Each structure stands twice: as structure tokens, then as C-alpha cells.
Amino acid sequence: MDVRNSDVDGVQLTIQKGSDVRGQVTNQSATPIALDKLRLNFRSQDSIPDSFATIMGAIPVDASGSFFIPDVLAARLSLQVSGLPDTAYVADIRLGGVSVIDSGLSFDSQSTTSMEILVNGNGGAVEGMVLNSDRKPAANATVALVPPDIHRQNPMMFKNVQTDEMGHFLIKGIAPGDYTLYAWENVFPSAWMNSEFFAKYQSRGRAIRSTASGRVDTQLDLIPDETIHR
């Protein structure tokens, strides 16, 4: 609404109560995870401003894995889980018994909803070296792990790290599956999550397959800065 230099009459605002969400975090692996260290955060996936989604703050989880979120706005949201060990990942999110980990969560107003979050401590890992065009280690390069198309709407499936001074990188807590690794000399944060940007570099990555508790060793070619600006 844009109100300039005159009064506005006849505006009616309707205030509705949001959904009450009761949920449970379950560790499906034998690797211990301190569930009371976890925090849940929502992000907007539609026209609702992110400020409305994030105003709920970090939602705590108790030692048994239970949580309660009152008055969740009627919107399409994604969920981020923080506080997991670096070897762990979110295996699934179920809303009313239906998996929504890729599609996002849609809430109706004035209803009570059950949510289940499955976490697993046996994530895979990938490590390796990034080399520039002179076949020398590339320090401070951005390495991004990108999932296949089916999971590209799920921000939790993406991971990124910076290489050290020796061009080495290590990514942990990867859910089992197929991915592609990319290494950029210079790239805007999260640009690889933008489909239009990503389409330019699909042929520049290296495919890997992650397995439970497995480790992949690989070597990446640096995508140089001048390529980014073409």
C-alpha cells in the first residue's frame, strides 16, 4: 500500500489467527545428536516478505525432540535447521504425514498441524583440491555442492565452503545422492541457487555420488573471474 499526501477511507484489514504447529524431530541414525541444540527457522517462498517469516525467530527443540510453533502465518515457507553436527543432515520433513522437504511447507490459517523432521548423523563427505589454469592450488575459491533438478527448490541440499591457502576443501553432512561440484574464483553468495545463473555453468562442474558415512576425493578446475563477467 502506497499512501501519499491524502487520507485513505474505506480500508478494511482482516486479522486471522495462524496455524499452531506441533512437531517432533527424530534422529533416524545411531549417531548421537543433541536435539535440544537444534533451532528451526522459517524463510518465505512466495510473495510474503521474509520479515514476516523470520519474525517468529529461532524455534527451540527440547531434549526429546518436541517443538511447538504458535501462529504460523498462512504462507508457503521453507525450513532451515541449525545446530546439527557437521556430519548430520535433514533427511525429510513431513507435514501431516506428507513429505514436503523439496516442495516447501504450506500452512492454512486457524488450524493445528503436525510436523515431523527426520535428521541423520551419518552424512557423507567430499574433499579435494581446486586448481587454477596454471595447475596451481586456488586459495579462497568458493566450492558449491549443487543437487540435481528434483531437489533444487530445497536450500538444505546446497552446501558451500571456501578453499584454504593450499586450495583444499572439505564438505561434510551430505545426504546420500548425486550432486555436482563447482569451484568459482569469484561469485555472489548463493548465486548457484539461481537457475538462470546456474545454467551458464552446468558443464563446468564435476559429478559425485554421496553415500552414508562415505567420503569422496576429487579435484576441481577453477572457474575464473573473467568467465563470471562475460
LUMROVO-131683 format. One line per field, with one value per atom (N, C-alpha, C): residue in three letters; x, y, z. Coordinates in steps of 0.2 Angstrom, whole numbers, plus 5000, padded with zeros to 4 digits. Atoms other than C-alpha are relative to their C-alpha. Layout:
! residues N
code = ALA, ... $
c1 = X, ... $
c2 = Y, ... $
c3 = Z, ... $
This chain:
! residues 230
code = MET, MET, MET, ASP, ASP, ASP, VAL, VAL, VAL, ARG, ARG, ARG, ASN, ASN, ASN, SER, SER, SER, ASP, ASP, ASP, VAL, VAL, VAL, ASP, ASP, ASP, GLY, GLY, GLY, VAL, VAL, VAL, GLN, GLN, GLN, LEU, LEU, LEU, THR, THR, THR, ILE, ILE, ILE, GLN, GLN, GLN, LYS, LYS, LYS, GLY, GLY, GLY, SER, SER, SER, ASP, ASP, ASP, VAL, VAL, VAL, ARG, ARG, ARG, GLY, GLY, GLY, GLN, GLN, GLN, VAL, VAL, VAL, THR, THR, THR, ASN, ASN, ASN, GLN, GLN, GLN, SER, SER, SER, ALA, ALA, ALA, THR, THR, THR, PRO, PRO, PRO, ILE, ILE, ILE, ALA, ALA, ALA, LEU, LEU, LEU, ASP, ASP, ASP, LYS, LYS, LYS, LEU, LEU, LEU, ARG, ARG, ARG, LEU, LEU, LEU, ASN, ASN, ASN, PHE, PHE, PHE, ARG, ARG, ARG, SER, SER, SER, GLN, GLN, GLN, ASP, ASP, ASP, SER, SER, SER, ILE, ILE, ILE, PRO, PRO, PRO, ASP, ASP, ASP, SER, SER, SER, PHE, PHE, PHE, ALA, ALA, ALA, THR, THR, THR, ILE, ILE, ILE, MET, MET, MET, GLY, GLY, GLY, ALA, ALA, ALA, ILE, ILE, ILE, PRO, PRO, PRO, VAL, VAL, VAL, ASP, ASP, ASP, ALA, ALA, ALA, SER, SER, SER, GLY, GLY, GLY, SER, SER, SER, PHE, PHE, PHE, PHE, PHE, PHE, ILE, ILE, ILE, PRO, PRO, PRO, ASP, ASP, ASP, VAL, VAL, VAL, LEU, LEU, LEU, ALA, ALA, ALA, ALA, ALA, ALA, ARG, ARG, ARG, LEU, LEU, LEU, SER, SER, SER, LEU, LEU, LEU, GLN, GLN, GLN, VAL, VAL, VAL, SER, SER, SER, GLY, GLY, GLY, LEU, LEU, LEU, PRO, PRO, PRO, ASP, ASP, ASP, THR, THR, THR, ALA, ALA, ALA, TYR, TYR, TYR, VAL, VAL, VAL, ALA, ALA, ALA, ASP, ASP, ASP, ILE, ILE, ILE, ARG, ARG, ARG, LEU, LEU, LEU, GLY, GLY, GLY, GLY, GLY, GLY, VAL, VAL, VAL, SER, SER, SER, VAL, VAL, VAL, ILE, ILE, ILE, ASP, ASP, ASP, SER, SER, SER, GLY, GLY, GLY, LEU, LEU, LEU, SER, SER, SER, PHE, PHE, PHE, ASP, ASP, ASP, SER, SER, SER, GLN, GLN, GLN, SER, SER, SER, THR, THR, THR, THR, THR, THR, SER, SER, SER, MET, MET, MET, GLU, GLU, GLU, ILE, ILE, ILE, LEU, LEU, LEU, VAL, VAL, VAL, ASN, ASN, ASN, GLY, GLY, GLY, ASN, ASN, ASN, GLY, GLY, GLY, GLY, GLY, GLY, ALA, ALA, ALA, VAL, VAL, VAL, GLU, GLU, GLU, GLY, GLY, GLY, MET, MET, MET, VAL, VAL, VAL, LEU, LEU, LEU, ASN, ASN, ASN, SER, SER, SER, ASP, ASP, ASP, ARG, ARG, ARG, LYS, LYS, LYS, PRO, PRO, PRO, ALA, ALA, ALA, ALA, ALA, ALA, ASN, ASN, ASN, ALA, ALA, ALA, THR, THR, THR, VAL, VAL, VAL, ALA, ALA, ALA, LEU, LEU, LEU, VAL, VAL, VAL, PRO, PRO, PRO, PRO, PRO, PRO, ASP, ASP, ASP, ILE, ILE, ILE, HIS, HIS, HIS, ARG, ARG, ARG, GLN, GLN, GLN, ASN, ASN, ASN, PRO, PRO, PRO, MET, MET, MET, MET, MET, MET, PHE, PHE, PHE, LYS, LYS, LYS, ASN, ASN, ASN, VAL, VAL, VAL, GLN, GLN, GLN, THR, THR, THR, ASP, ASP, ASP, GLU, GLU, GLU, MET, MET, MET, GLY, GLY, GLY, HIS, HIS, HIS, PHE, PHE, PHE, LEU, LEU, LEU, ILE, ILE, ILE, LYS, LYS, LYS, GLY, GLY, GLY, ILE, ILE, ILE, ALA, ALA, ALA, PRO, PRO, PRO, GLY, GLY, GLY, ASP, ASP, ASP, TYR, TYR, TYR, THR, THR, THR, LEU, LEU, LEU, TYR, TYR, TYR, ALA, ALA, ALA, TRP, TRP, TRP, GLU, GLU, GLU, ASN, ASN, ASN, VAL, VAL, VAL, PHE, PHE, PHE, PRO, PRO, PRO, SER, SER, SER, ALA, ALA, ALA, TRP, TRP, TRP, MET, MET, MET, ASN, ASN, ASN, SER, SER, SER, GLU, GLU, GLU, PHE, PHE, PHE, PHE, PHE, PHE, ALA, ALA, ALA, LYS, LYS, LYS, TYR, TYR, TYR, GLN, GLN, GLN, SER, SER, SER, ARG, ARG, ARG, GLY, GLY, GLY, ARG, ARG, ARG, ALA, ALA, ALA, ILE, ILE, ILE, ARG, ARG, ARG, SER, SER, SER, THR, THR, THR, ALA, ALA, ALA, SER, SER, SER, GLY, GLY, GLY, ARG, ARG, ARG, VAL, VAL, VAL, ASP, ASP, ASP, THR, THR, THR, GLN, GLN, GLN, LEU, LEU, LEU, ASP, ASP, ASP, LEU, LEU, LEU, ILE, ILE, ILE, PRO, PRO, PRO, ASP, ASP, ASP, GLU, GLU, GLU, THR, THR, THR, ILE, ILE, ILE, HIS, HIS, HIS, ARG, ARG, ARG $
c1 = 5004, 5000, 5004, 4996, 5007, 4995, 5004, 4999, 5004, 4996, 5005, 4997, 5001, 4998, 4992, 5007, 4979, 4998, 5003, 4968, 4998, 5002, 4963, 4994, 5006, 4945, 4998, 5003, 4936, 5005, 4995, 4951, 4998, 5001, 4947, 5005, 4995, 4960, 4997, 5003, 4956, 5006, 4995, 4967, 4998, 5002, 4967, 5005, 4995, 4975, 5004, 4996, 4989, 4999, 5000, 4992, 5004, 4996, 4998, 5003, 4997, 5011, 5004, 4997, 5016, 5004, 4996, 5031, 5005, 4995, 5044, 5006, 4994, 5062, 5003, 4998, 5068, 5007, 4993, 5086, 4999, 5001, 5085, 5006, 4994, 5103, 5002, 4998, 5113, 5005, 4995, 5125, 4996, 5004, 5120, 5000, 5001, 5113, 4996, 5003, 5109, 4994, 5006, 5091, 4999, 5001, 5090, 5005, 4995, 5104, 4997, 5003, 5093, 4996, 5005, 5084, 4997, 5004, 5071, 4999, 5001, 5070, 4996, 5004, 5057, 5003, 4999, 5060, 4994, 5006, 5047, 5002, 4999, 5045, 4995, 5005, 5031, 5000, 5000, 5026, 5000, 4999, 5026, 5007, 4993, 5041, 5003, 4997, 5054, 5000, 5001, 5052, 4995, 5006, 5035, 5002, 4998, 5043, 5005, 4995, 5058, 4998, 5002, 5049, 4998, 5001, 5045, 5006, 4994, 5063, 5002, 4997, 5073, 4995, 5004, 5061, 5004, 4996, 5069, 4997, 5002, 5068, 5002, 4998, 5068, 5004, 4995, 5079, 4996, 5004, 5065, 4999, 5001, 5064, 4994, 5007, 5047, 5001, 5001, 5043, 4993, 5007, 5028, 5001, 5000, 5026, 4993, 5007, 5011, 4999, 5001, 5003, 5004, 4996, 5012, 4996, 5004, 5006, 4999, 5002, 4997, 5004, 4996, 5010, 5004, 4996, 5022, 5007, 4994, 5038, 5005, 4995, 5055, 5002, 4997, 5063, 5007, 4993, 5081, 5001, 4998, 5088, 5007, 4993, 5103, 5001, 4998, 5113, 5002, 4998, 5116, 5008, 4993, 5133, 5002, 4998, 5144, 4999, 5001, 5141, 4993, 5007, 5122, 4997, 5004, 5109, 4992, 5007, 5090, 4998, 5002, 5083, 4993, 5007, 5065, 4996, 5004, 5052, 4993, 5006, 5034, 4995, 5006, 5018, 4994, 5006, 5003, 5001, 4998, 5012, 5002, 4998, 5017, 5006, 4993, 5035, 4999, 5000, 5037, 5008, 4994, 5056, 5003, 4998, 5058, 4995, 5005, 5041, 4999, 5001, 5041, 4994, 5006, 5028, 4995, 5006, 5011, 4995, 5004, 5001, 4993, 5007, 4982, 4999, 5001, 4976, 4995, 5005, 4966, 5000, 4999, 4972, 5006, 4994, 4983, 5003, 4997, 4996, 5006, 4995, 5008, 5006, 4994, 5026, 5005, 4994, 5040, 5006, 4993, 5058, 5005, 4995, 5070, 5007, 4993, 5088, 5004, 4995, 5103, 5007, 4993, 5120, 5006, 4995, 5128, 5001, 4999, 5131, 5006, 4993, 5144, 5004, 4995, 5159, 5003, 4996, 5168, 5006, 4994, 5186, 5004, 4995, 5199, 5003, 4996, 5209, 4996, 5002, 5204, 5007, 4994, 5217, 4998, 5001, 5218, 5003, 4998, 5223, 5007, 4993, 5241, 5002, 4999, 5238, 5003, 4998, 5242, 4994, 5006, 5231, 4997, 5004, 5217, 4998, 5002, 5216, 4994, 5006, 5199, 4995, 5005, 5189, 4994, 5006, 5171, 4998, 5002, 5166, 4993, 5007, 5147, 4998, 5002, 5139, 4992, 5007, 5123, 4996, 5004, 5109, 4997, 5003, 5100, 4994, 5006, 5085, 4994, 5006, 5072, 5001, 4999, 5080, 5002, 4998, 5084, 4996, 5004, 5070, 5001, 4998, 5077, 5006, 4994, 5090, 5005, 4996, 5096, 5004, 4996, 5103, 5006, 4994, 5115, 5005, 4995, 5132, 5006, 4994, 5147, 5005, 4994, 5164, 5005, 4994, 5180, 5006, 4994, 5196, 5005, 4995, 5211, 5006, 4994, 5228, 5003, 4997, 5233, 4995, 5005, 5217, 4996, 5003, 5210, 4993, 5007, 5191, 4998, 5004, 5180, 4993, 5008, 5161, 4998, 5002, 5153, 4992, 5007, 5135, 4996, 5004, 5129, 4995, 5005, 5113, 5002, 4998, 5116, 4996, 5003, 5113, 5005, 4996, 5120, 5000, 4999, 5127, 5005, 4995, 5138, 5004, 4996, 5153, 5003, 4998, 5158, 5005, 4995, 5173, 5001, 5000, 5172, 5006, 4995, 5186, 4996, 5004, 5173, 4993, 5007, 5154, 4996, 5004, 5140, 4997, 5002, 5134, 4993, 5006, 5121, 4998, 5002, 5121, 4999, 5001, 5122, 4993, 5007, 5104, 4995, 5004, 5098, 5000, 5000, 5093, 5003, 4997, 5097, 5007, 4993, 5114, 5004, 4998, 5117, 5001, 5000, 5113, 5006, 4994, 5128, 5006, 4994, 5140, 4999, 5001, 5132, 5005, 4995, 5146, 5007, 4994, 5159, 5001, 5000, 5156, 5002, 4998, 5161, 4995, 5005, 5148, 5003, 4998, 5150, 4993, 5005, 5139, 5002, 4999, 5137, 4997, 5003, 5134, 5000, 5000, 5130, 5007, 4994, 5146, 5006, 4995, 5156, 5004, 4996, 5170, 5002, 4998, 5173, 5006, 4995, 5190, 5000, 5000, 5191, 5004, 4997, 5199, 4996, 5004, 5191, 5004, 4997, 5195, 4997, 5003, 5193, 4997, 5004, 5180, 5003, 4997, 5190, 4995, 5004, 5184, 4997, 5001, 5184, 4994, 5006, 5171, 4994, 5006, 5159, 4997, 5003, 5158, 4999, 5001, 5156, 4993 $
c2 = 4994, 5000, 5006, 4994, 5017, 5006, 4994, 5032, 5006, 4994, 5049, 5006, 4994, 5066, 5001, 4999, 5062, 4994, 5005, 5052, 4994, 5005, 5035, 4997, 5003, 5029, 4994, 5006, 5013, 4994, 5005, 5002, 4995, 5005, 4986, 4995, 5005, 4975, 4994, 5006, 4957, 4996, 5003, 4949, 4993, 5007, 4930, 4997, 5004, 4918, 4995, 5005, 4907, 4993, 5007, 4889, 4999, 5002, 4881, 4993, 5006, 4868, 4996, 5004, 4854, 4995, 5004, 4844, 4996, 5004, 4831, 4999, 5002, 4829, 4993, 5007, 4811, 4999, 5002, 4805, 4993, 5007, 4790, 4996, 5003, 4786, 4998, 5002, 4778, 5005, 4995, 4793, 5005, 4995, 4804, 5007, 4993, 4821, 5003, 4996, 4833, 5004, 4996, 4838, 5006, 4993, 4852, 5005, 4995, 4861, 5002, 4998, 4862, 5006, 4994, 4878, 5000, 5000, 4880, 5007, 4993, 4895, 4999, 5000, 4899, 5005, 4995, 4908, 5000, 5000, 4914, 4997, 5003, 4905, 5003, 4997, 4916, 5008, 4992, 4935, 5003, 4997, 4936, 5002, 4998, 4946, 4996, 5004, 4937, 5002, 4997, 4949, 4997, 5003, 4941, 4993, 5007, 4924, 4999, 5001, 4927, 5003, 4997, 4937, 4995, 5005, 4921, 4998, 5001, 4919, 4993, 5007, 4903, 4996, 5004, 4890, 4994, 5005, 4879, 4993, 5007, 4860, 4997, 5002, 4851, 4993, 5006, 4836, 4994, 5005, 4824, 5001, 4998, 4832, 5003, 4997, 4840, 5008, 4993, 4858, 5002, 4997, 4870, 5007, 4993, 4885, 5003, 4997, 4896, 5005, 4994, 4907, 5000, 5000, 4902, 5003, 4997, 4913, 4996, 5004, 4906, 5002, 4998, 4906, 4993, 5005, 4895, 5001, 4999, 4893, 4994, 5005, 4884, 5000, 5001, 4877, 4999, 5002, 4878, 4998, 5003, 4868, 5001, 4999, 4874, 4997, 5004, 4866, 4993, 5007, 4850, 4999, 5002, 4841, 5001, 4999, 4844, 4994, 5006, 4826, 4998, 5001, 4827, 5004, 4996, 4832, 4998, 5000, 4834, 4995, 5005, 4818, 5001, 4998, 4823, 5004, 4996, 4835, 4998, 5002, 4829, 5004, 4996, 4839, 4997, 5004, 4830, 4993, 5006, 4814, 5000, 5000, 4820, 5004, 4997, 4824, 5007, 4994, 4842, 5003, 4998, 4843, 5004, 4997, 4848, 5006, 4996, 4857, 5006, 4995, 4868, 4999, 5001, 4870, 5005, 4996, 4877, 4999, 5000, 4882, 5004, 4997, 4886, 5004, 4997, 4898, 4997, 5003, 4893, 4992, 5007, 4875, 4998, 5003, 4864, 4994, 5004, 4855, 4996, 5004, 4841, 5000, 5000, 4841, 4995, 5005, 4828, 5002, 4998, 4832, 4994, 5006, 4817, 5002, 4998, 4820, 4994, 5006, 4808, 5003, 4998, 4809, 4997, 5004, 4798, 5003, 4997, 4811, 4998, 5001, 4809, 5006, 4994, 4820, 5000, 5000, 4826, 5005, 4995, 4834, 4999, 5000, 4838, 5007, 4994, 4852, 5004, 4996, 4866, 5003, 4998, 4870, 5006, 4995, 4886, 4998, 5002, 4886, 4999, 5002, 4885, 4994, 5007, 4869, 5001, 4998, 4878, 5000, 5000, 4877, 5007, 4994, 4890, 5002, 4999, 4898, 5005, 4995, 4907, 4999, 5001, 4899, 4998, 5002, 4896, 4993, 5007, 4877, 4999, 5001, 4874, 4993, 5007, 4857, 5001, 4998, 4858, 4993, 5006, 4844, 5000, 5000, 4838, 5004, 4995, 4847, 4998, 5002, 4837, 5003, 4997, 4845, 5007, 4994, 4862, 5005, 4996, 4870, 4999, 5002, 4863, 5003, 4997, 4875, 4996, 5004, 4862, 4995, 5004, 4852, 5003, 4996, 4865, 5001, 4999, 4867, 5004, 4997, 4878, 5002, 4999, 4881, 5004, 4997, 4891, 4996, 5004, 4883, 5004, 4997, 4886, 5002, 4997, 4893, 4995, 5006, 4876, 4998, 5002, 4875, 4994, 5006, 4861, 5002, 4999, 4860, 4993, 5006, 4848, 5002, 4999, 4847, 4994, 5006, 4836, 5001, 5000, 4832, 4999, 5001, 4827, 4994, 5006, 4817, 4996, 5004, 4802, 5002, 4998, 4805, 5003, 4997, 4813, 5007, 4993, 4830, 5002, 4997, 4842, 5005, 4995, 4852, 5005, 4994, 4869, 5004, 4996, 4880, 5007, 4993, 4899, 5004, 4996, 4911, 5006, 4994, 4925, 4999, 5001, 4923, 5003, 4997, 4931, 4994, 5005, 4922, 4997, 5003, 4909, 5000, 4999, 4913, 4993, 5007, 4894, 4997, 5002, 4893, 5003, 4997, 4904, 4996, 5005, 4893, 5004, 4996, 4907, 5000, 5000, 4909, 4993, 5006, 4891, 4997, 5002, 4887, 5001, 4998, 4895, 4996, 5003, 4884, 4992, 5007, 4867, 4995, 5004, 4860, 5000, 4999, 4866, 4997, 5003, 4855, 4993, 5007, 4838, 4996, 5004, 4825, 4995, 5004, 4815, 4996, 5004, 4802, 4999, 5001, 4803, 4994, 5006, 4788, 5001, 4999, 4787, 4998, 5000, 4790, 4999, 5001, 4789, 5006, 4994, 4800, 5000, 4999, 4806, 5005, 4995, 4813, 5002, 4997, 4824, 5006, 4994, 4838, 5004, 4996, 4853, 5005, 4994, 4866, 5006, 4993, 4884, 5003, 4996, 4894, 5007, 4994, 4910, 5006, 4994, 4928, 5002, 4997, 4933, 4996, 5004, 4919, 5003, 4998, 4926, 5006, 4994, 4943, 5000, 5000, 4938, 5001 $
c3 = 5000, 5000, 5000, 5001, 4995, 5001, 4998, 5004, 5000, 5002, 4998, 5005, 4996, 5004, 5001, 4999, 5006, 5005, 4996, 5018, 4996, 5003, 5014, 5004, 4997, 5018, 4997, 5002, 5017, 5000, 5000, 5020, 5006, 4995, 5030, 5000, 4999, 5037, 5004, 4997, 5042, 5003, 4996, 5056, 5001, 4999, 5056, 5005, 4997, 5068, 4996, 5004, 5061, 5002, 4998, 5062, 5006, 4994, 5078, 4998, 5003, 5073, 5006, 4995, 5085, 4996, 5004, 5079, 5004, 4997, 5083, 4995, 5004, 5077, 5002, 4999, 5076, 4997, 5003, 5074, 4998, 5003, 5062, 5000, 5000, 5064, 5007, 4994, 5078, 5003, 4998, 5078, 5005, 4995, 5094, 4997, 5002, 5090, 5006, 4995, 5104, 4997, 5003, 5099, 5003, 4996, 5112, 4997, 5003, 5102, 4994, 5006, 5087, 5000, 5001, 5081, 4993, 5007, 5067, 4998, 5003, 5056, 4994, 5006, 5043, 4995, 5005, 5026, 4995, 5005, 5014, 4993, 5007, 4997, 4995, 5005, 4990, 5001, 5000, 4990, 5007, 4993, 5009, 5001, 4999, 5014, 5005, 4995, 5023, 5007, 4993, 5038, 5004, 4997, 5041, 5002, 4998, 5041, 5006, 4996, 5051, 5007, 4993, 5065, 5005, 4995, 5073, 5004, 4997, 5077, 5000, 4999, 5081, 5004, 4996, 5087, 5003, 4996, 5101, 4999, 5000, 5101, 5007, 4993, 5118, 4999, 5000, 5123, 4997, 5003, 5117, 4993, 5007, 5100, 4999, 5001, 5103, 4999, 5001, 5097, 4999, 5001, 5096, 4997, 5003, 5085, 4999, 5000, 5088, 4994, 5005, 5075, 4994, 5007, 5059, 4995, 5005, 5045, 4994, 5006, 5031, 4994, 5005, 5018, 4998, 5002, 5008, 5003, 4997, 5018, 4999, 4999, 5019, 5007, 4994, 5034, 5000, 4999, 5040, 5007, 4994, 5054, 5002, 4998, 5063, 5007, 4994, 5077, 4999, 5002, 5068, 5001, 5001, 5070, 4992, 5007, 5054, 4996, 5004, 5049, 4999, 5000, 5050, 4995, 5005, 5038, 5001, 4999, 5037, 4995, 5005, 5029, 4997, 5003, 5027, 5005, 4996, 5033, 4998, 5002, 5034, 5003, 4998, 5036, 4999, 5000, 5041, 4996, 5002, 5036, 4992, 5007, 5018, 5000, 5001, 5013, 4997, 5003, 5010, 4999, 4999, 5011, 4993, 5006, 4992, 4998, 5002, 4989, 5005, 4995, 5005, 5004, 4996, 5018, 4999, 5001, 5015, 5006, 4994, 5031, 4998, 5000, 5032, 5006, 4993, 5045, 5004, 4995, 5060, 5000, 5000, 5060, 5004, 4997, 5070, 4996, 5005, 5060, 5004, 4997, 5065, 4995, 5004, 5058, 5003, 4998, 5058, 4996, 5003, 5055, 5001, 4999, 5052, 4998, 5001, 5054, 5001, 5001, 5051, 5001, 4999, 5058, 4996, 5004, 5045, 4993, 5007, 5031, 4997, 5003, 5018, 5000, 5001, 5014, 4994, 5006, 4999, 5002, 4999, 5000, 4994, 5006, 4987, 4999, 5002, 4978, 4995, 5006, 4967, 4997, 5003, 4954, 4995, 5005, 4943, 4993, 5007, 4924, 5000, 5000, 4929, 5004, 4997, 4938, 5007, 4993, 4955, 5004, 4995, 4971, 5000, 5000, 4971, 5007, 4993, 4988, 5000, 4999, 4994, 4994, 5005, 4980, 5003, 4997, 4983, 4996, 5002, 4981, 5002, 4999, 4979, 4998, 5002, 4980, 4998, 5003, 4969, 4999, 5001, 4970, 4993, 5007, 4954, 5000, 5001, 4947, 5005, 4996, 4958, 5007, 4993, 4974, 5000, 5000, 4968, 5003, 4996, 4977, 5008, 4993, 4994, 5001, 4999, 5000, 5005, 4996, 5013, 4996, 5004, 4999, 4997, 5002, 4994, 5006, 4995, 5003, 4996, 5003, 5000, 5006, 4995, 5008, 4996, 5003, 5004, 5001, 4999, 5000, 5004, 4996, 5011, 4996, 5004, 5006, 4996, 5004, 4999, 4995, 5005, 4988, 5002, 4998, 4999, 5003, 4997, 5004, 5002, 4997, 5014, 5001, 4999, 5014, 5004, 4996, 5027, 5000, 4999, 5031, 4994, 5006, 5014, 5000, 5001, 5011, 4995, 5005, 5001, 4993, 5007, 4982, 4995, 5006, 4966, 5001, 5000, 4966, 4995, 5005, 4955, 5004, 4997, 4962, 4996, 5004, 4956, 5004, 4996, 4961, 4996, 5003, 4957, 5003, 4997, 4959, 5003, 4997, 4962, 4998, 5001, 4964, 5005, 4994, 4973, 5004, 4995, 4988, 4998, 5001, 4984, 4992, 5007, 4965, 4997, 5003, 4961, 5002, 4999, 4968, 4995, 5005, 4954, 4994, 5006, 4939, 4994, 5006, 4926, 5000, 4999, 4933, 4999, 5000, 4936, 4993, 5006, 4918, 4996, 5004, 4911, 5002, 4998, 4921, 5001, 4999, 4921, 4997, 5003, 4910, 5003, 4996, 4922, 5006, 4994, 4936, 5000, 5000, 4942, 5004, 4997, 4946, 5006, 4994, 4963, 5002, 4997, 4972, 5007, 4993, 4991, 5003, 4996, 5002, 5007, 4993, 5020, 5003, 4997, 5030, 4995, 5005, 5014, 4999, 5002, 5008, 4993, 5007, 4990, 5000, 5001, 4985, 4993, 5006, 4970, 4999, 5002, 4960, 4996, 5004, 4953, 4996, 5003, 4940, 5001, 4998, 4945, 4994, 5005, 4935, 5001, 4999, 4933, 5000, 4999, 4937, 4994, 5006, 4919, 4997, 5002, 4915, 5003, 4996, 4928, 4996, 5003, 4919, 4993, 5007, 4901, 4999 $
